[in-house]
Amino acid sequence: MRAWVVDAPGPMKGKPLKLVERDPPLPAAGEVRVRVNVCGVCRTDLHLAEGDLAARRPRVVPGHEIVGRVDMLGGGASRFQVGDRVGIAWLRRTCGVCRFCQRGDENLCLQPRFTGWDDDGGYADSAVVDERYAYSLPDGFDDETAAPLLCAGIIGYRALRRSEVRPGGRLGVYGFGASAHIAAQIAMWEGAIVHVFTRSPDAQRLALDLGAASAGGASDLPPEPLDAAILFAPVGDLVPIALGALDRGGTLAVAGIHLTDVPPLSYERHLFEERTLTSVTANTRRDGVALLDIAARAGLRVVTTTYPFEEADRALGDLAADHVNGAAVIRVHF
């Protein structure tokens, strides 16, 4: 089968990905094999390719927003049938026995595995997954628009919950890519007032088109104090800016797996008056099920740019250069 691998991590201009031929994977007991139709392009893939995240296995296949059809069942697998459309997401496996798993916080598992980091992902013709961690997908979304829901959507949903914004609350969204444009729509559907901050004029226009109350530059002041904020851009310099925009009692949730260094914070200016700074780590399967349910009910508009499989490296390069509005997806099979 065809597969893109992280061959030599480094800047995208150095071509860190390489297209290779491999034997198709075979599903183990309890697993299913999926013929990949589409794989979303996530900023985590970019961090892996460029070396911000150290690869956990040599020449790993990136990609964890996978949509395809089951084409082989491993021994004992019975949750899906051959031909079913399924999604494979970032969270690949948890131990089920550590203190975090036992209390329901499997996103904090002490021995997790992640798709496209620990094990091969969806920049390939086929991928395998434990059937317990695969998702049934809403019928109202075609493959291209379903794929970003599987990470951008799930993580955006968890970040929104971590921000604790309430209906009628004022939410600031810093960065407006794949995850942010989904989370912002959920927030507005639930009654929040959303202000967007991004350096991209195209993203600003998209935010307004989707219903944001305002859209300005990444470091601009909001038109009103914020009850909550989410930082999607992997830029630590924006942390004090977002904290400074919060009203008393507000919360800033940092959504990324990687963030550049945060500059020194002033307790009085940034944290006093019960402002909270929190982070988001992976997701639980409950988050995924909840997000897909909301996506089906809220009629989310998922904005995508599709690339052919042979141009997966160009898709990541465009993401690195902020040339993608909404979410990028790779079409593997038709």
MOVENGI-V660075 format. One record per residue. RES is the residue in one letter. SS is DSSP state (@ for helix, = for strand, . for the rest). D_CENTER is the distance of its C-alpha to the mean C-alpha in whole Angstrom. Layout:
BEGIN
RES:SS:D_CENTER, RES:SS:D_CENTER
END
This chain:
BEGIN
M:.:26, R:=:24, A:=:21, W:=:20, V:=:20, V:=:19, D:.:23, A:.:23, P:.:21, G:.:21, P:.:21, M:@:20, K:@:23, G:@:25, K:.:23, P:.:21, L:=:20, K:=:23, L:=:24, V:=:26, E:=:27, R:.:27, D:.:28, P:.:26, P:.:25, L:.:27, P:.:25, A:.:27, A:.:28, G:.:26, E:=:23, V:=:23, R:=:22, V:=:20, R:=:21, V:=:18, N:=:18, V:=:15, C:=:12, G:=:9, V:=:9, C:.:6, R:@:7, T:@:8, D:@:10, L:@:12, H:@:12, L:@:14, A:@:16, E:@:17, G:.:18, D:.:16, L:.:15, A:.:18, A:.:18, R:.:19, R:.:21, P:.:23, R:.:22, V:.:19, V:.:17, P:.:13, G:.:11, H:.:9, E:.:8, I:=:12, V:=:14, G:=:18, R:=:21, V:=:23, D:=:26, M:=:27, L:=:27, G:.:28, G:.:31, G:.:30, A:.:27, S:.:28, R:.:25, F:.:24, Q:.:27, V:.:27, G:.:26, D:.:23, R:=:20, V:=:17, G:=:13, I:=:12, A:.:9, W:.:8, L:=:11, R:=:14, R:=:17, T:.:18, C:.:22, G:.:23, V:.:26, C:.:25, R:@:25, F:@:22, C:@:21, Q:@:25, R:.:24, G:.:21, D:.:18, E:@:17, N:@:14, L:@:17, C:.:19, L:.:21, Q:.:20, P:.:17, R:=:16, F:=:13, T:=:12, G:.:13, W:.:14, D:.:17, D:=:17, D:.:17, G:.:14, G:.:14, Y:.:16, A:=:19, D:.:21, S:=:21, A:=:19, V:=:20, V:=:18, D:=:20, E:@:20, R:@:20, Y:@:16, A:=:16, Y:=:15, S:=:18, L:.:16, P:.:18, D:.:21, G:.:20, F:.:17, D:.:18, D:@:16, E:@:15, T:@:13, A:@:12, A:@:10, P:@:7, L:@:8, L:@:7, C:.:3, A:@:3, G:@:6, I:@:6, I:@:5, G:@:7, Y:@:10, R:@:10, A:@:10, L:@:13, R:@:15, R:@:15, S:@:16, E:.:19, V:.:20, R:.:22, P:.:24, G:.:25, G:.:24, R:=:23, L:=:19, G:=:18, V:=:15, Y:=:15, G:.:13, F:.:12, G:.:10, A:@:7, S:@:6, A:@:9, H:@:11, I:@:10, A:@:10, A:@:14, Q:@:15, I:@:15, A:@:16, M:@:19, W:@:20, E:.:20, G:.:23, A:.:21, I:=:22, V:=:20, H:=:20, V:=:18, F:=:19, T:.:18, R:.:20, S:.:19, P:@:22, D:@:20, A:@:17, Q:@:20, R:@:22, L:@:19, A:@:18, L:@:22, D:@:22, L:@:19, G:.:21, A:.:21, A:.:24, S:=:24, A:=:22, G:=:23, G:.:22, A:.:20, S:.:23, D:.:25, L:.:26, P:.:25, P:.:28, E:.:28, P:.:27, L:=:24, D:=:23, A:=:20, A:=:17, I:=:14, L:=:13, F:.:10, A:.:12, P:.:13, V:.:16, G:.:18, D:.:21, L:@:19, V:@:20, P:@:23, I:@:23, A:@:21, L:@:23, G:@:26, A:.:25, L:=:24, D:=:27, R:=:29, G:=:27, G:=:24, T:=:20, L:=:18, A:=:15, V:=:13, A:.:9, G:.:8, I:.:9, H:.:12, L:.:14, T:.:18, D:.:21, V:.:21, P:.:25, P:.:28, L:.:27, S:.:30, Y:@:31, E:@:33, R:@:31, H:@:27, L:@:27, F:.:31, E:.:31, E:.:29, R:.:26, T:=:23, L:=:20, T:=:17, S:=:14, V:.:11, T:.:11, A:.:9, N:.:10, T:.:13, R:@:14, R:@:15, D:@:12, G:@:11, V:@:15, A:@:15, L:@:12, L:@:13, D:@:17, I:@:16, A:@:15, A:@:18, R:@:20, A:@:19, G:.:19, L:.:16, R:.:16, V:.:13, V:.:14, T:=:14, T:=:16, T:=:17, Y:=:18, P:=:21, F:@:20, E:@:22, E:@:21, A:@:17, D:@:18, R:@:19, A:@:16, L:@:14, G:@:17, D:@:17, L:@:13, A:@:15, A:.:18, D:.:16, H:.:17, V:.:15, N:.:15, G:.:12, A:=:10, A:=:12, V:=:12, I:=:15, R:=:18, V:.:19, H:.:22, F:.:24
END
